[in-house]
């Protein structure tokens, strides 16, 4: 068939963009026409009969792009994507399509257009697919196309607002495009395309710049880049030849963004490959040895931070790559002289960037120390000696400073503090180097310098200098922290060396000097005091001679801090830690030496411990009770404990029994309403032990019954009562006696509980004991239950006696009330009679006549002369008994014979009740 005829036959179907007569007509029919033209363009490009009409294709495509020069419609994006894919496929054989692709991608820089407000939601999937197709165009080998793709993606983050349109179309919102960009996976596509960009450095740089923009603003994009192994790919290509010098900068920025937004663990895992570490090593050394601009120094420090984060990964090959060995050389520079070629010609300018690098290197030591294989490198590189050189006081370090240029005073202070913080981590791991470098002497000299009163003014700008502005408090804080780290190891040669140099008296002097300072207490001061007490506890815990060196001065220090008000326990500054460290200091430095114990008791130390026990929260009770228990080995302690009284008159046994009840309530032990045993089969079983009844523990692991002894206060309280005794304890109530009966049998109950646990575990493991053993187990369990029943009966007896005493007291009270009312009744009756006599003369005469008869009848009937006898009138003092018979107590008062003017005895003979 003639090709001209074919073209002539299909010519009417070729879309032609015509100019309309009026804008109004274009606005009315534009949508239908555009849609029809787009479908015809696609048919023209895909139809086999017109596939070879390249010039026609290019003409139509340019017309189409001219029509869409203000942006693509959202509903046309599917068709546009098909057109771009067709052009990308034909660009391999026909480079003329490259310009079409570039023009189309240039239009993609503009916002997508919507005809309706709902178009964004309706065509969201089409727009996402369009962006995915646009990323796939990176397969086109043309650098211009790839550069245009990067430029279009970058334009999505520009802040240029679209102008106002007059054709009725509205641009999509910027947030809509960014959401589509995240969902399209374009970032992942760009990462994967880096493999094919090795021969196009300009395009690779633009891709890195695009990835930097994508990763700096979106966590989703960072996750996509990480999923595509983007961190590793970027790191491996960061050292490729780059005339612009921007590749390394862009790569480091991308890695920074991924570490911050893409999950640090996964990113460091990708960077921990040997190839990546070698690439970082090459980049860092190049910047360190060849960089001199401020930009180069910043980039060097950024790479060092990334290396530090990689060092956190225990699987990182820093040592295998020899990077760690080279870093150690820089860590000890310039404090130690070295002939290593890496630092032979290295000159520090001591500017802020060099100072930051020095701090990063010290920080790197802490992370590298987690790998024990790095300690050998530290030993070879004399890292500990360099750290001890940095921590020397400024006056000492300036004597050996020979360089004309050096760190400023503020920089030197920060390095000194950070070196001390690093020592607290590294020194306990390198004891041999610490001893050979005389670390104890260096620290004690620094401690002396911290205690001196001079004109030194601390800057306190850094993290480690918090709270130390205007003083040496920050240096003392970290110096004490290093001593605490070393003494807590329990290394006897190191501790003995410290004691031989007088560290105990030195620390006590510093502690009391700080306590007497007029400065207001802050968190740093309280931390220093707590750490000093912990150091003293570690030194004196197992040595009697050191406890004697602690002496009376140390006892007075401990007594002083035990008097701290309990109200400060929740101050938030650290008083709670100070109180705990003080109690630990009493336990370790005082208990066990009779001379210090006696002085402590003479200073009412036992009273202070009991005061603390009664006013402190539950979390402190364990250590206070343990200290009291150890102190009870001194016979003089018992009288102090028994004579103690709290503010409400409570005694120490009553306080201990109260703590016992509170502890059992916390543990969920079954008790009745009066605190007695509710279940004889489980007299002291806690709810936590009940949860483990169906578990069988291995032989090398203590069971729940055994762990219960050390995990709560009951065993300590029982042990203290074993010292005090269970009889004749002062100040106990009936409820206390009920609890005391349980405490008295605690050991028996615990032993039975352990045997019961053994029997239960044997049953769970399917082991049947032989008959004699089974009988023994049954007898022990029955004996424990019988003991619990006897204790329960004893508790019932105590409660019954208390009930009888209450009834007796109630009866006595009612008797006193009745006697009181009887006395009032008699008094009222006597008063009435007296009033009647004084108001009625006739009654008075009768009373007088009757009295005279009584007197006359009482006289003896004899003629002999005799002395008139004295008569007595009885006065009721007390009345005892009930209505059946009252027992009266009389008081006798002598009277003389009646006289006419005598007063009426009936009024004065009244009943009184005591």
ABEGO torsion letter per residue (X at the ends): XBAAAAAAAAAAABBBBBBBABAAAAAAAAAAAAAAAAAAAAAAAABAAAAABAAAAAAAAAAAAAAAAAEBBAAAAAAAAAAAAAAAAAAAABAAAAAAAAAAAAAAABBBBBABAAAAAAAAAAAAAAAAAAAAAAABABAAAAAAAAAAAAAAABABBBBBBAAGBBBBBAAAAAAAAAAAGAAAAAAAAAAAAAABAAAAAAAAAAAAAAAAABAAAAAAAAAAGAAAAAAAAAABBBAAGAAAAAAAAAAAAAAAAAEAAAAAAAAABAAAAAAAAAAAAAAAAABABAAAAAAAAAAAAAAAAAAABAABAAAAAGAAAAAAAAAAOAABBBABAAAAABBBAGBAAAAAAAAAAAAAAAAAAABAAAAAAAAAAGAAAAAAAAABBAAAAAAABABABBBBAAAAAAAAAAAAAAAAAAAAABAAAAAAAGAAAAAAAAAAAAABBBABBBAGABAAABGABGBAAAAAAAAAAAAAAAAAAGBAAAAAAAAAAGAAAAAAAAAAAAAABABBBBAAAAAAAAAAAAAAAAAAAABAAAAAAAEAAAAAAAAAAAABBAAAAAAGAGAAAAAAAAAAAAAAAABGBAAAAAAAAAAGAAAAAAAAAAABBAAAAAAAAAAAAAAAABAAAAAAAAABBBAAGBBAAAAAAAAAAAAAAAAGBBBBAAGBBABAABAABBAAAAAAAABBBBAABBBAAAAAAAABAAAAAAAAAAAAEABGBBGBBAAAAAAAAAAAAAAAAAAAAAAAAAAAAAAAAGBBBBAAAAAAAAAAAAAAAAAAAAAAAAAAAAAAAAAAAAAAAAAAAAAAAAAAAAAAAAAAAAAAAAAAAAABAAAAAAAAAAAAAAAAAABBBBABBBBBBBBBBBBBABBBEBAABBBBBBBBBBBBBBBAABBBAAAABBBBBX
